[in-house]
């Protein structure tokens, strides 16, 4: 089974995140808090459901999490003006200040892990993974 794509993707994900997880925890964040703040960074307000999809988590989990992050002033929540049933989440300046150094460290870590690949190979890999994730 070591050539099964799901296994290989899991192993690659583990290799990429295992050392960086310690950096995230040292910064005082859980892995899901990191994923939420990094996903919101530089983006317009996002519905909670979309955010849950983006961070690979269940919507009730993300709903509770963003409420905790709002209490820490790292995100803001507001009703979607086009649909009052939806809540929009956006990162605050405080949240951005918390996550910006981690994003830079994540990019450095990624470059180190992928250092054996050429820039063309890295781009091809990312393009193929995007296609696979989108189901096309």
Secondary structure by P-SEA (a helix, b strand, c coil): ccccaaaaaaaaaaaacccaaaaaaaacccaaaaaaaaaacccccccaaaaaaaacccaaaaaaaaaaaaaaccbbbbcccccccbbbbbbcaaaaaacaaaaaaaaaaaaaaaccccaaaaaaaaaaaaaaaacc
